Amino acid sequence: MKHLKKVLCLILALTMALSLSMTAFAAGDTIDPGQTASLNIYKYDLTRAEAEGAWTASSYVSTGIYDESVNSVLGNTSFTNNSGTNNLAYGYAIKGVKFGYLKVADISTYSERESDGVSKTMILYGLPANDCSTQFLSILGLTYEQAHHREQASDTENVYYFVSDVLISALAKVLSNNATSTKSAMESFVAAYGGTTLPETDEYGHTSANSLPLGLYVVVEQAVPDMVTCTTDPFLVSLPMTTIDGNEWNYDVTVYPKNATGMPTLEKTLREAQADTGKNNGSTGDIEDGFAHTGTASDGDVIDYQIISTLPSITSDATHLTTYTFVDKLSAGLDYNKNDVVIEFFRDKACTDKIATWTESDKKFDVSYGSDGSGSTMTISMTSTGLGEINTNQAVYGTSGSQRGYSGCTMRITYAATMHSDASVVYGEQGNPNEVQLTWRRTNEDYYDVLDDDCHVYTYGVDLTKEFSDGSGNFENVKMIVHNDTDDYYLQAELADGIFYVTGHTAEKDSATVFTPTQDGKIIVKGMEDDTFSVTETETDSGYVLLKDDIEIVITTAEGEICEKCHKPLLTASGTVNGKDVEMSADGGSLHAYVPLKVVNTKGFSLPQTGSFGTAVYTTVGILVMAGTAILIFMLTRRRTQPKHHR
C-alpha cells in the first residue's frame, strides 16, 4: 500500500511539473519565447524532520513556487544541524548535495483535426532523433513509435513529439519496477550527454541555476554527503510550468525534493578467548557468546574482539560508499595478534544469515598497524575491490528493487589481541579502553562522518603483606601458590621491579609459580580476573607455624558509571578475604585495584633443646643405671654357670 502511495505521489508531482494544459492558455498569457527560466532546489532532511514531528511530508503538495512556510520551518535557524563533518547547516537543511540537469526536449504547441472535424490543440515535447533522445527514451522504456507524431525538422533530422502523460507514466513505471537501476541509468545519462552540475547545496540546503533555455529538463542527484541514504528519484521539470491554479506561467521553478537520511551503526565488544573459563562457549559464529562492552582478563590472556556495523542504504551510483574505514585502538599493554582480521557480511543483525567472508588475502581490505604513544592502532580500510562489492553485489537484492549491494546488511569484523604483563596495563576501575572509529563517505567526498565506540578490559590484583609475629623471620623461606577456584587453574607469573605480573595459567600444581615475598615482605600480584582465588602457603621459615587453611580471596565486579562513548555501564570492583569485606586499595587513578591482606606466621611451640644441663644429667644417670644392670646380670649369670669341685 505504501509503495502504491509513493507511485501515485510521484505521478501527481510529475503531472504538476509538466502541467501545460489548454486551461493554462485559456486563463493566461502564452509562453514568452524571449524569456529564460530558473530552477531553485532546496534540500531538507525530511526523514529527520518527520521523525521529530516538525514536518509531515504527506500533507505537502509541491507547486513549483517558493514556499516561505516550508523554508521557515525546515530552514529554521534556531538550531544547527551538525550531523556530519563539514555539514554545518541550518535547521534541517542538507549541505553538500549535487544535482545535475540536462535539457531533453523543446516545448511546442500542436494542433490537429480530430475525426469529428474539430481542431484540438495541445502541448507536446519534441525530442530530436539523436543518440541522446534514443538513450533517454530507452531508460523510460519508450521508443520513437510511441510518439504522438513526428515532424521532419531538416533533411537529416526528425523530431518526435510526446504527450506529457506518456513521459510521466513511463518514468513512474520504471522507477516502480527498479528504482535503483533507473536512478543509476539516469544519473549516468545526464553525465554522459553533457549535463550541467549545479553548485552543491549550501548551508541553507539551496542551489540554483539561472538563465536556462525554455524546455523539458531531466534532473538527477549526482553526489550526496554521508548521511543521505537514498537519493531523490530523477524527475522531469518543464521550464516554464503553469501554476497549480492554472492562471499563469511560472518561469522561476522551486523544487523541494525529498531525501531519506540515516547513519550506519557501530559497536565494539570483547570477550576472553579461553572457553574453559566458563565465560563463553567458544563459539566463533555467535555474536552473543560472551561478548560485551566490558570484560575482565588476566595478564597474558588472549582477548577476542568483534566490531559490528550496519551498512547504510545504497540505492544508486550517487549513494555509493567511497570510504569505509575503521581505525581501532588498544590501550598500552595490549597488542594485536596480527594477520587474523576477518570480515563477514550478514543479511540480519544477529549475524546468522551469512552472505560473504573476507580475509586479508582476498585484497578487499587493507590492514596497517601503528602506535601513537598511548597504545597501538590498527587501520582497516576497504579497497576499491571491496567497495565495489559492497556497492553493487547482487547476492542480496538481485537486479531489481530499491536497494543494491550490501545495503542495510551487517558487517562483522573479528580479530584477537593479547594482554601483556607489564606496568603499562591499567588496574582497577579505570580499565583499559579499546576504541574504534568508523569514517565513511559517499560520492561527495568533501563530506564525511565519524562514529565512535569502545569497550573496556579490566584486570585487578592482590597486595599481600607477609609478617612474622616476632618480627624476626626470613621472607626468603616463605613460599605460596595461588589457585583460581572459579576456573580451576594455578597462576603463573613473572617478577619485575618487585611485582608479580600474571603471564598465564596451568592445570598442574607443580607448574604453578611459587610466590616468595620481596625484602619488604610484599607479594603484589597484578593481572587477576574477577574470580575466586585460594592462596596456599606451602613453606615458611623455620620455627614458625604454617597456615592451617587456604586463604580465600574473592574479586567481584558490578556496573558503575556510564561510558561517554559507548553509553554502557563500566565496571567497579569489590573484594573479600575469607568471606569478610575489605577496602580495596588504589593504583594510579583507580580506587579499587587491589585486594589487600596480611598473612602472619606465629612462633611454633619449643621443646627442650638437645645438650642442656637437665638432659645431660638424665642421660648420664640412665647410662650408669644401664651399665650397673648389665654388670649385675653378668655376675649372676657367671655364678650359675661355674662347675662344682669334688674333694
C-alpha positions as CSV (number, residue, x, y, z in Angstrom):
1,M,0.0,0.0,0.0
2,K,2.9,2.4,0.9
3,H,4.6,1.6,-2.4
4,L,1.4,2.4,-4.3
5,K,1.1,5.7,-2.5
6,K,4.6,6.6,-3.4
7,V,3.9,5.9,-7.1
8,L,0.7,7.9,-7.0
9,C,2.5,10.8,-5.3
10,L,5.2,10.6,-8.0
11,I,2.7,10.7,-10.8
12,L,0.9,13.6,-9.2
13,A,4.2,15.6,-8.8
14,L,5.3,14.9,-12.3
15,T,1.9,15.9,-13.6
16,M,2.1,19.2,-11.9
17,A,5.6,19.8,-13.0
18,L,4.6,19.2,-16.6
19,S,1.2,20.9,-16.3
20,L,0.9,22.8,-19.5
21,S,-2.7,22.1,-20.4
22,M,-5.1,24.1,-22.6
23,T,-6.7,25.5,-19.4
24,A,-3.5,27.4,-18.8
25,F,-3.6,29.0,-22.2
26,A,-7.2,29.9,-21.8
27,A,-6.7,31.6,-18.5
28,G,-3.4,33.4,-19.0
29,D,-0.7,34.5,-21.4
30,T,1.1,32.2,-23.7
31,I,4.8,31.3,-23.2
32,D,7.2,34.2,-24.0
33,P,9.9,32.6,-26.1
34,G,12.2,35.5,-25.4
35,Q,12.4,34.7,-21.7
36,T,14.7,32.3,-19.8
37,A,13.9,30.4,-16.7
38,S,15.5,29.5,-13.4
39,L,15.5,26.3,-11.3
40,N,15.8,26.5,-7.5
41,I,16.2,23.4,-5.3
42,Y,16.0,23.3,-1.5
43,K,17.3,20.1,0.1
44,Y,16.0,19.3,3.5
45,D,16.3,16.2,5.8
46,L,12.7,15.3,5.7
47,T,13.4,12.0,7.3
48,R,14.6,13.6,10.5
49,A,12.0,16.4,10.3
50,E,9.2,13.9,10.2
51,A,10.8,11.8,13.0
52,E,11.0,14.8,15.2
53,G,7.4,15.9,14.4
54,A,8.4,19.1,12.7
55,W,7.0,18.1,9.3
56,T,4.5,15.8,7.6
57,A,5.6,15.3,4.0
58,S,2.3,13.5,3.1
59,S,0.3,16.7,3.7
60,Y,2.6,18.9,1.5
61,V,1.9,19.3,-2.2
62,S,4.8,20.7,-4.3
63,T,3.6,23.6,-6.5
64,G,6.9,24.8,-8.1
65,I,6.5,28.1,-6.2
66,Y,8.9,29.2,-3.5
67,D,7.1,28.5,-0.2
68,E,8.1,30.6,2.7
69,S,6.3,28.4,5.2
70,V,8.4,25.4,4.1
71,N,11.7,27.3,4.4
72,S,10.8,28.9,7.7
73,V,10.0,25.5,9.3
74,L,12.7,23.3,7.7
75,G,15.3,26.0,7.4
76,N,14.8,27.3,10.9
77,T,17.9,29.0,12.1
78,S,17.2,28.4,15.8
79,F,19.3,25.2,15.8
80,T,22.2,24.0,13.8
81,N,22.5,20.6,12.1
82,N,25.9,19.1,12.8
83,S,25.2,15.5,11.8
84,G,28.3,15.2,9.7
85,T,31.8,16.6,9.4
86,N,31.7,19.8,7.2
87,N,28.0,19.6,7.3
88,L,27.3,22.8,9.2
89,A,23.8,23.6,8.1
90,Y,20.7,25.5,9.4
91,G,17.7,23.7,10.6
92,Y,17.0,20.5,8.6
93,A,19.0,21.8,5.5
94,I,21.3,19.3,3.9
95,K,24.6,20.8,2.8
96,G,26.7,19.2,0.1
97,V,24.2,17.6,-2.3
98,K,25.0,17.9,-6.0
99,F,22.3,17.9,-8.7
100,G,22.7,17.7,-12.4
101,Y,20.3,18.7,-15.2
102,L,20.0,18.2,-18.9
103,K,17.5,19.6,-21.4
104,V,16.0,16.8,-23.4
105,A,13.1,18.4,-25.3
106,D,11.6,21.6,-26.6
107,I,8.1,22.8,-25.7
108,S,5.7,23.0,-28.7
109,T,2.1,23.8,-29.3
110,Y,0.5,21.3,-31.6
111,S,-2.9,21.4,-33.3
112,E,-4.7,18.6,-35.1
113,R,-8.0,17.8,-36.6
114,E,-10.0,15.1,-34.9
115,S,-12.3,12.6,-36.7
116,D,-15.3,14.8,-36.0
117,G,-13.6,17.6,-37.7
118,V,-12.9,19.6,-34.6
119,S,-9.4,21.1,-34.2
120,K,-7.5,20.0,-31.0
121,T,-4.6,22.0,-29.6
122,M,-2.1,20.6,-27.0
123,I,1.4,21.0,-25.6
124,L,3.9,18.4,-26.8
125,Y,7.6,17.9,-26.1
126,G,9.8,17.5,-29.1
127,L,12.8,15.1,-28.9
128,P,15.2,15.3,-31.8
129,A,16.0,11.9,-33.2
130,N,19.6,11.5,-32.0
131,D,21.6,9.4,-29.6
132,C,20.7,11.4,-26.6
133,S,17.0,11.1,-27.2
134,T,17.3,7.4,-28.0
135,Q,19.1,6.8,-24.7
136,F,16.6,8.9,-22.8
137,L,13.6,7.0,-24.2
138,S,15.3,3.7,-23.7
139,I,15.7,4.4,-19.9
140,L,12.0,5.2,-19.8
141,G,11.1,2.0,-21.7
142,L,9.8,4.0,-24.7
143,T,10.5,4.1,-28.4
144,Y,10.0,6.7,-31.1
145,E,7.0,4.7,-32.3
146,Q,5.2,5.8,-29.1
147,A,5.5,9.5,-30.0
148,H,2.3,11.4,-30.6
149,H,3.5,12.5,-34.0
150,R,6.7,13.0,-36.0
151,E,8.0,16.0,-37.9
152,Q,11.0,16.4,-40.2
153,A,12.9,19.4,-38.9
154,S,15.5,19.1,-41.6
155,D,16.8,16.8,-44.3
156,T,18.8,14.9,-41.7
157,E,16.8,15.1,-38.5
158,N,13.3,14.1,-37.4
159,V,11.7,15.4,-34.2
160,Y,9.4,13.2,-32.2
161,Y,6.7,14.8,-30.1
162,F,5.4,13.2,-26.9
163,V,2.5,14.0,-24.7
164,S,3.5,14.7,-21.1
165,D,1.2,11.9,-19.8
166,V,3.3,9.3,-21.7
167,L,6.6,10.6,-20.3
168,I,5.2,10.9,-16.7
169,S,3.7,7.4,-16.7
170,A,6.9,5.8,-18.2
171,L,9.2,7.4,-15.6
172,A,6.9,6.4,-12.8
173,K,6.7,2.8,-14.1
174,V,10.4,2.2,-14.5
175,L,11.1,3.7,-11.0
176,S,8.4,1.5,-9.6
177,N,9.9,-1.6,-11.3
178,N,13.5,-0.9,-10.5
179,A,14.3,2.4,-8.8
180,T,18.0,1.5,-8.3
181,S,18.7,0.7,-11.9
182,T,16.7,3.7,-13.2
183,K,18.4,6.1,-10.9
184,S,21.8,4.9,-11.8
185,A,21.0,4.9,-15.5
186,M,19.5,8.4,-15.5
187,E,22.5,9.7,-13.4
188,S,24.9,8.3,-16.0
189,F,22.8,9.6,-18.9
190,V,22.9,13.2,-17.7
191,A,26.7,13.0,-17.2
192,A,27.3,11.3,-20.5
193,Y,25.3,13.7,-22.6
194,G,26.7,17.0,-21.4
195,G,24.5,17.7,-18.4
196,T,25.4,20.5,-16.1
197,T,26.1,20.1,-12.4
198,L,24.6,22.6,-10.1
199,P,26.7,24.1,-7.2
200,E,26.4,21.9,-4.2
201,T,23.7,22.8,-1.8
202,D,24.8,25.4,0.8
203,E,24.1,25.7,4.5
204,Y,20.5,26.5,3.7
205,G,20.2,23.4,1.5
206,H,19.8,25.6,-1.5
207,T,21.2,25.5,-5.0
208,S,20.0,27.1,-8.3
209,A,20.6,27.6,-12.0
210,N,19.5,30.8,-13.9
211,S,19.1,31.9,-17.5
212,L,18.1,28.5,-18.6
213,P,16.6,28.0,-22.1
214,L,13.0,27.0,-22.1
215,G,12.2,23.3,-22.4
216,L,11.8,20.0,-20.7
217,Y,14.7,19.0,-18.3
218,V,15.6,15.9,-16.5
219,V,17.1,16.5,-13.0
220,V,19.1,13.9,-11.1
221,E,21.0,13.8,-7.9
222,Q,24.7,13.1,-8.7
223,A,26.5,13.2,-5.4
224,V,25.5,13.3,-1.7
225,P,27.1,13.7,1.7
226,D,27.5,11.0,4.2
227,M,24.0,11.0,5.9
228,V,21.9,10.7,2.7
229,T,20.8,7.1,2.3
230,C,18.5,7.4,-0.6
231,T,18.8,9.9,-3.4
232,T,15.9,11.8,-4.8
233,D,14.2,10.0,-7.8
234,P,15.1,11.5,-11.1
235,F,12.4,14.0,-12.1
236,L,11.2,15.9,-15.1
237,V,10.5,19.6,-14.9
238,S,9.1,21.9,-17.6
239,L,10.6,25.4,-17.7
240,P,8.4,27.3,-17.5
241,M,5.5,25.5,-15.9
242,T,2.0,26.6,-15.2
243,T,1.0,27.5,-11.7
244,I,-1.1,25.0,-9.8
245,D,-4.2,27.2,-10.2
246,G,-3.6,27.4,-14.0
247,N,-3.6,31.2,-14.1
248,E,-0.1,31.9,-15.3
249,W,3.3,30.7,-16.3
250,N,6.0,30.2,-13.7
251,Y,9.5,30.9,-15.1
252,D,11.2,30.5,-11.6
253,V,10.5,27.0,-10.5
254,T,11.3,25.9,-6.9
255,V,11.6,22.3,-6.0
256,Y,11.7,20.6,-2.6
257,P,13.0,17.1,-3.3
258,K,12.9,14.5,-0.5
259,N,15.8,12.5,0.7
260,A,15.9,9.6,3.0
261,T,18.7,10.0,5.5
262,G,20.3,7.8,8.1
263,M,23.5,6.6,9.6
264,P,25.4,3.3,9.8
265,T,25.8,1.8,13.3
266,L,29.0,0.8,15.1
267,E,29.5,-1.4,18.2
268,K,32.7,-2.9,19.6
269,T,32.6,-5.8,22.1
270,L,35.1,-8.2,23.6
271,R,35.5,-11.5,25.5
272,E,38.2,-13.6,26.9
273,A,39.2,-16.1,24.3
274,Q,39.6,-19.1,26.6
275,A,36.4,-21.1,26.5
276,D,37.4,-23.2,29.6
277,T,36.9,-20.3,31.9
278,G,33.1,-20.6,31.8
279,K,32.6,-17.1,30.5
280,N,31.8,-18.3,27.0
281,N,31.2,-21.5,25.0
282,G,33.9,-20.8,22.5
283,S,31.6,-20.3,19.6
284,T,33.1,-18.3,16.7
285,G,29.8,-17.6,15.0
286,D,27.6,-16.4,17.9
287,I,27.9,-12.7,18.4
288,E,26.3,-13.0,21.8
289,D,28.6,-15.8,23.1
290,G,30.3,-13.9,26.0
291,F,30.8,-10.7,24.0
292,A,30.2,-7.5,25.9
293,H,31.3,-3.9,26.2
294,T,33.2,-4.8,29.4
295,G,35.2,-7.8,30.4
296,T,37.9,-8.9,32.8
297,A,41.1,-10.8,32.0
298,S,44.4,-11.9,33.4
299,D,47.7,-10.6,32.0
300,G,48.8,-12.9,29.2
301,D,45.2,-13.8,28.2
302,V,44.1,-13.6,24.6
303,I,41.1,-11.3,24.0
304,D,38.6,-11.8,21.2
305,Y,37.2,-8.6,19.7
306,Q,34.3,-8.0,17.3
307,I,33.2,-4.8,15.6
308,I,29.6,-4.8,14.3
309,S,28.4,-2.2,11.8
310,T,25.1,-2.0,9.9
311,L,25.9,-0.6,6.5
312,P,23.9,2.4,5.3
313,S,21.4,2.3,2.4
314,I,22.8,2.2,-1.1
315,T,20.2,3.0,-3.7
316,S,22.1,4.2,-6.8
317,D,25.6,5.3,-8.0
318,A,25.2,8.6,-6.3
319,T,24.9,6.9,-2.9
320,H,27.8,4.6,-3.4
321,L,30.3,4.4,-0.5
322,T,33.7,5.8,-1.4
323,T,35.2,5.3,2.1
324,Y,34.5,2.9,4.8
325,T,37.5,2.8,7.2
326,F,37.9,1.6,10.7
327,V,40.7,2.9,13.0
328,D,40.9,0.6,16.0
329,K,43.0,1.4,19.1
330,L,44.2,-0.7,22.0
331,S,45.5,0.7,25.3
332,A,49.1,0.3,26.2
333,G,49.8,-3.3,27.4
334,L,47.5,-4.8,24.8
335,D,49.0,-5.9,21.4
336,Y,47.3,-7.1,18.2
337,N,48.0,-10.7,17.3
338,K,48.1,-9.6,13.7
339,N,47.2,-11.3,10.4
340,D,43.9,-12.6,11.8
341,V,41.4,-10.0,10.7
342,V,38.2,-11.5,9.2
343,I,35.3,-9.5,7.8
344,E,31.9,-11.2,7.4
345,F,28.6,-9.9,5.9
346,F,25.2,-11.0,7.0
347,R,21.6,-10.3,5.9
348,D,20.5,-10.0,9.5
349,K,21.6,-8.0,12.6
350,A,22.0,-11.2,14.6
351,C,24.7,-12.3,12.1
352,T,23.2,-15.7,11.4
353,D,22.5,-15.5,7.6
354,K,25.9,-15.1,6.1
355,I,26.5,-13.6,2.7
356,A,30.3,-13.5,2.3
357,T,33.5,-13.9,4.2
358,W,36.7,-11.8,3.5
359,T,40.2,-12.5,4.8
360,E,43.2,-10.3,4.3
361,S,44.4,-12.5,1.4
362,D,41.3,-11.6,-0.6
363,K,42.7,-8.0,-1.1
364,K,39.2,-6.5,-0.4
365,F,40.5,-4.6,2.6
366,D,43.9,-3.4,3.8
367,V,45.2,-3.6,7.4
368,S,48.0,-1.5,8.8
369,Y,49.4,-1.2,12.3
370,G,50.9,1.7,14.2
371,S,51.4,3.4,17.6
372,D,50.5,6.8,18.9
373,G,52.4,6.7,22.1
374,S,49.5,5.7,24.3
375,G,48.7,2.4,22.7
376,S,48.7,0.5,19.4
377,T,46.4,1.2,16.4
378,M,45.1,-0.9,13.6
379,T,43.5,0.6,10.4
380,I,41.1,-1.5,8.3
381,S,40.2,0.2,5.1
382,M,38.1,-1.1,2.2
383,T,39.9,-1.3,-1.1
384,S,38.3,-0.3,-4.4
385,T,37.6,-4.0,-5.0
386,G,35.9,-4.3,-1.6
387,L,33.9,-1.1,-2.0
388,G,32.8,-2.3,-5.5
389,E,31.3,-5.5,-3.9
390,I,29.7,-3.5,-1.1
391,N,28.1,-1.1,-3.6
392,T,27.0,-3.4,-6.4
393,N,26.9,-7.0,-5.4
394,Q,23.7,-8.7,-6.4
395,A,23.7,-11.5,-3.9
396,V,21.2,-9.8,-1.6
397,Y,18.8,-7.7,-3.8
398,G,19.4,-9.2,-7.3
399,T,19.0,-6.8,-10.2
400,S,15.7,-5.2,-9.1
401,G,14.4,-3.3,-6.1
402,S,15.2,0.0,-4.5
403,Q,18.4,-1.3,-2.8
404,R,21.7,-2.6,-4.1
405,G,24.9,-4.2,-2.9
406,Y,25.1,-4.9,0.8
407,S,22.8,-2.0,1.6
408,G,21.4,-2.4,5.2
409,C,23.4,-5.6,5.8
410,T,25.6,-6.2,8.9
411,M,29.3,-6.2,8.7
412,R,31.2,-8.1,11.4
413,I,35.0,-7.7,11.9
414,T,36.8,-10.1,14.3
415,Y,40.4,-10.2,15.5
416,A,42.4,-11.0,18.6
417,A,44.8,-9.3,21.0
418,T,46.9,-10.3,23.9
419,M,47.1,-8.6,27.3
420,H,50.8,-8.3,28.3
421,S,52.3,-8.5,31.7
422,D,53.9,-5.1,32.4
423,A,53.4,-1.9,34.2
424,S,51.6,-0.3,31.2
425,V,48.4,-2.2,32.0
426,V,45.8,-0.2,34.0
427,Y,44.5,-2.0,37.0
428,G,41.1,-1.3,38.7
429,E,38.0,0.6,37.6
430,Q,39.9,3.0,35.2
431,G,40.1,0.0,32.9
432,N,41.8,-0.4,29.6
433,P,39.7,1.3,26.9
434,N,39.7,-0.3,23.4
435,E,38.3,2.2,21.0
436,V,37.2,2.1,17.3
437,Q,36.3,4.9,14.9
438,L,34.4,4.5,11.7
439,T,34.9,7.1,8.9
440,W,32.6,6.9,5.9
441,R,32.0,8.9,2.8
442,R,29.6,8.8,-0.1
443,T,30.1,10.3,-3.6
444,N,30.7,13.9,-2.3
445,E,33.9,13.1,-0.6
446,D,34.3,16.5,0.9
447,Y,31.6,15.4,3.4
448,Y,32.2,12.6,5.8
449,D,31.0,11.4,9.1
450,V,32.7,9.7,12.1
451,L,31.2,7.2,14.5
452,D,32.9,6.1,17.7
453,D,32.5,3.2,20.1
454,D,34.7,1.5,22.7
455,C,34.9,-1.4,25.1
456,H,36.9,-1.9,28.3
457,V,39.1,-4.7,29.6
458,Y,39.6,-4.8,33.4
459,T,42.1,-6.6,35.5
460,Y,42.9,-6.5,39.2
461,G,45.5,-7.6,41.8
462,V,46.3,-8.7,45.3
463,D,48.5,-6.8,47.7
464,L,49.7,-9.4,50.3
465,T,51.9,-8.3,53.2
466,K,53.8,-11.1,54.9
467,E,54.6,-10.7,58.7
468,F,56.2,-12.8,61.4
469,S,54.7,-12.5,64.9
470,D,58.1,-11.7,66.5
471,G,59.3,-9.7,63.5
472,S,62.4,-11.9,63.1
473,G,61.5,-14.4,60.3
474,N,63.3,-14.8,56.9
475,F,61.0,-13.9,54.0
476,E,63.2,-15.9,51.6
477,N,62.0,-19.2,53.2
478,V,58.3,-18.4,52.6
479,K,56.6,-20.0,49.6
480,M,53.0,-19.6,48.3
481,I,50.9,-20.6,45.3
482,V,47.7,-19.1,44.0
483,H,44.8,-21.2,42.6
484,N,41.9,-19.8,40.6
485,D,39.0,-21.7,42.1
486,T,36.4,-20.4,39.6
487,D,38.2,-21.6,36.5
488,D,40.3,-24.3,38.2
489,Y,43.9,-23.3,37.3
490,Y,47.0,-22.2,39.0
491,L,48.6,-18.8,38.3
492,Q,51.9,-18.4,36.5
493,A,53.7,-15.1,36.9
494,E,57.0,-13.3,36.4
495,L,58.6,-10.9,38.9
496,A,59.6,-7.5,37.7
497,D,60.5,-4.5,39.8
498,G,59.1,-6.1,42.9
499,I,55.7,-7.0,41.3
500,F,54.5,-10.4,40.1
501,Y,52.7,-10.0,36.7
502,V,50.5,-12.8,35.7
503,T,51.6,-14.4,32.5
504,G,49.3,-17.4,32.2
505,H,47.8,-20.3,34.0
506,T,48.3,-24.1,34.3
507,A,46.2,-27.0,35.5
508,E,49.3,-28.7,37.1
509,K,50.2,-27.7,40.6
510,D,53.8,-28.5,40.0
511,S,53.9,-25.9,37.2
512,A,52.4,-23.1,39.3
513,T,54.5,-20.1,40.1
514,V,55.9,-20.1,43.7
515,F,55.4,-16.7,45.2
516,T,58.1,-15.5,47.7
517,P,57.8,-12.2,49.4
518,T,60.2,-9.4,48.5
519,Q,62.6,-8.0,51.1
520,D,59.9,-5.7,52.4
521,G,57.5,-8.7,52.9
522,K,55.3,-7.9,49.9
523,I,53.7,-10.2,47.4
524,I,52.0,-8.0,44.9
525,V,50.3,-9.9,42.1
526,K,48.9,-7.9,39.1
527,G,46.6,-9.2,36.4
528,M,43.8,-11.2,38.0
529,E,40.2,-11.6,36.9
530,D,37.0,-11.1,38.9
531,D,37.1,-14.7,40.2
532,T,37.6,-16.7,43.5
533,F,41.2,-17.5,44.4
534,S,42.9,-19.6,47.0
535,V,46.3,-18.7,48.4
536,T,48.2,-21.6,49.9
537,E,51.3,-21.3,52.0
538,T,53.4,-24.3,51.2
539,E,56.5,-23.4,53.2
540,T,57.5,-20.9,55.9
541,D,60.6,-20.0,57.9
542,S,62.0,-22.5,60.5
543,G,60.3,-22.2,63.9
544,Y,57.1,-20.7,62.6
545,V,53.7,-22.3,62.0
546,L,52.3,-22.7,58.5
547,L,48.7,-21.6,57.9
548,K,46.2,-24.3,58.6
549,D,43.9,-23.4,55.7
550,D,44.0,-21.7,52.4
551,I,43.1,-18.0,52.2
552,E,40.0,-17.4,50.0
553,I,40.1,-14.2,48.0
554,V,37.0,-13.1,46.0
555,I,37.1,-10.3,43.5
556,T,33.6,-9.2,42.3
557,T,32.7,-6.6,39.7
558,A,29.5,-4.6,39.3
559,E,28.2,-2.0,37.0
560,G,29.5,1.5,37.6
561,E,29.3,4.9,35.8
562,I,28.1,5.2,32.2
563,C,30.8,5.4,29.5
564,E,30.6,8.6,27.5
565,K,31.3,6.9,24.1
566,C,29.5,3.5,24.2
567,H,26.8,4.7,26.7
568,K,27.1,1.4,28.5
569,P,27.9,0.9,32.2
570,L,31.6,0.5,33.1
571,L,32.8,-1.8,35.9
572,T,33.8,-1.3,39.5
573,A,35.2,-3.9,41.9
574,S,35.0,-5.1,45.5
575,G,36.8,-7.8,47.4
576,T,36.5,-10.2,50.3
577,V,39.1,-12.2,52.2
578,N,37.8,-15.4,53.9
579,G,34.3,-14.1,53.5
580,K,34.9,-10.7,55.1
581,D,34.7,-7.5,53.1
582,V,37.9,-5.5,52.6
583,E,38.5,-2.0,51.4
584,M,40.3,-2.4,48.0
585,S,43.4,-0.3,47.6
586,A,44.2,2.2,44.9
587,D,46.6,2.0,41.9
588,G,47.1,5.1,39.9
589,G,43.8,6.6,39.0
590,S,41.8,3.5,40.1
591,L,40.5,3.5,43.6
592,H,39.6,-0.2,43.6
593,A,42.5,-2.1,42.1
594,Y,43.9,-4.5,44.7
595,V,42.6,-6.8,47.4
596,P,44.8,-6.0,50.5
597,L,45.6,-8.7,53.1
598,K,48.2,-9.7,55.7
599,V,49.5,-13.2,56.4
600,V,51.1,-13.6,59.8
601,N,53.2,-16.6,60.8
602,T,53.4,-17.2,64.6
603,K,56.1,-18.9,66.5
604,G,55.9,-22.7,67.0
605,F,56.0,-24.3,70.5
606,S,59.6,-25.1,71.6
607,L,60.8,-28.4,73.0
608,P,63.8,-28.7,75.4
609,Q,66.9,-28.3,73.4
610,T,69.4,-31.2,73.0
611,G,72.6,-30.6,75.1
612,S,71.1,-28.7,78.0
613,F,72.0,-29.4,81.7
614,G,68.9,-31.3,82.6
615,T,69.1,-33.5,79.6
616,A,72.8,-34.3,80.3
617,V,72.1,-35.4,83.8
618,Y,69.2,-37.7,82.8
619,T,71.4,-39.1,80.1
620,T,74.3,-39.8,82.4
621,V,72.1,-41.4,85.1
622,G,70.5,-43.5,82.5
623,I,73.8,-44.7,81.2
624,L,75.1,-45.6,84.7
625,V,71.9,-47.5,85.6
626,M,72.0,-49.4,82.4
627,A,75.7,-50.2,82.9
628,G,75.2,-51.4,86.6
629,T,72.3,-53.6,85.5
630,A,74.4,-55.1,82.8
631,I,77.3,-55.9,85.3
632,L,74.8,-57.4,87.8
633,I,73.3,-59.7,85.2
634,F,76.7,-60.7,84.1
635,M,77.9,-61.7,87.5
636,L,74.7,-63.6,88.3
637,T,74.9,-65.5,85.1
638,R,78.6,-66.3,85.7
639,R,78.0,-67.7,89.2
640,R,75.3,-70.0,88.0
641,T,77.4,-71.4,85.3
642,Q,80.7,-72.2,87.4
643,P,81.5,-76.1,87.8
644,K,81.4,-77.8,91.2
645,H,84.7,-79.2,92.8
646,H,84.9,-82.7,94.3
647,R,87.1,-83.5,97.2
